[in-house]
Amino acid sequence: MTSATPPKLQIRGVGKRFDNVEALTPVSLDVQANEFVCIVGASGCGKSTLFNIVSGLLAPSEGSVLLDGKEIVNRPGQVGYMLQKDLLLPWRTALQNIVLGPALRGTLTQADYDRAAALATRYGLGSFLHAYPHALSGGMRQRVALMRTLTAGNDTLLLDEPFGALDYQTRVAMQSWLLDVWREMQRTIVFVTHDVDESIFLADRVVIMTPRPGRIHSVLPIDLPRPRMPAVLSDPAFMAAKRTIMEVLHPAPETTGSEAAAHV
Amino acid sequence: MSDIGFKGIFQNALLAVLSVALIFITWKLFVVISGYPPYIIAPPEVAIAHIWNNWAEMAPLLRATLYETVVGYVLGSAFGFAIAVLMAQFRAVQRVVYPGLIISQSIPIVAIAAPLALLFGFGMAPKLIVIGLIVFFPVAINVLDGLSSVDRDVLNLARVLGASPWRIFTKVKLPACLGPLFTGLKIGASYAVTGAVIGEWTASSTKGLGTYLLTSKASLNTAAVYGDTLLLTAIGVGSFVFMLVLGIIVTPWQWSATAPKWLQPKIRPTGKED
């Protein structure tokens, strides 16, 4: 990933105002192909607004978003998108939810089913292909949701706190799993979280956003070797990065109580 | 969305049979204890015997009323579904039509039957309209509810996955309203036969179980009144059970952990794709 290659995703001066309230001051960010970028920030820092704009669901008040050099503002369907809520359709089985992208575009073929089944089997859902979502655990549901995002055919994925609703053990397992998938499937990932540990564990670079108005404060490269194991959480380099981020998110004297507690 | 499975469905069916038995027992007990003479009240076995002995006469009546009920029910439900879809897709339609729906349900059915007969004569049309008027409302309201309560995030997800508005409708909104649709269909199914009887009473020259009820009552044929009512009830219960079973078949995710075999997509072993 040298800086000589053109960026996969370019966010150029993207800002958003709702009525006269500035939700997002113009931000710029380049993401390289196959890069894993995490965005951390407290609630109200504009990360979800930014994601809604990049995904094409929300029109920005200014700025542009380029994917492979092409404008994708207001054009849903160009990047994969996954939320904290798994949003699985209860009447579709795990397999049918994984192939939802092709199904909704009307391009569903037998090959899609075959590939989806192979994918699900490789990542531990082999015996749940025909299970309805209500019969799956929270971790399994999020895995199905991620496979649905992978199968949709976009090589750039926006993941908006996908593991935020999972318990700690499952979340840690899902993070390792996501890194495996990312390494094997060669995707570009932008991952929003408010869990600082999670952002450092996953990312090549951590983008720190601050609220009121939402903006990018700084971008921190994470130079931890890969593949990363959970033991990296106690690495001095990890601790240093965490300290840097925490100092931005929670400046010493005026730590805002409730929000700070939520991030520990 | 509880996972009750086949066993649960069987148990529910068994309880339903017990409940029917309980109604017959209560009916019989009431006749015996009250001591009313046979021309005031008929016990179940007399009502059933009347149907048995007069089957040749009653079968065509049953067929006629069943036919009206089914046709009126299907038309009414289809209309209710269509109007709910239009209302959900177009806000303007909803604002204009919704008050009309409420008004349509506030007009006493018996009152509207007479002008309908004057307008359309004494053929099928006014009867079907009366049944449809009763049936379409629960279907329309439930489907509208189902369509408008689809999660916004799910709709956004569908857009991000590149779905056209038509596919969002057929693949996301329609399946999402299947549950509410069947709720409405079940309510409508038990009401439809009432509509058929009212239709026959107020706007009919042809014979059916409704007209038979009138003539039996006029001639103080109590056994016939009870036998007739039993058949009418059977139509109502039968329609309800039919929709219940259909609903269970159509929404397997509501009672099963895995998709039934016939709904599972076939999977070829990998390596042969593309």
Interface residues (C-beta under 8 A of the other chain):
Chain A: S55 G56 L57 P76 G77 V79 G80 Y81 L83 K85 L87 L89 P90 W91 T93 L95 Q96 L100 G101 A103 L104 R105 G106 Q110 A111 Y113 D114 R115 A117 A118 L129 H130 A131 Y132 H134 A135 A152
Chain B: M1 D3 D151 D153 V154 N156 L157 A158 R159 V160 L161 G162 A163 S164 R167 I168 K171 V172 P175 A176 L178 T251 P252 W253 S256 A257 T258 A259 L263 Q264 P265 K266 I267 R268 P269 T270 K272 E273 D274
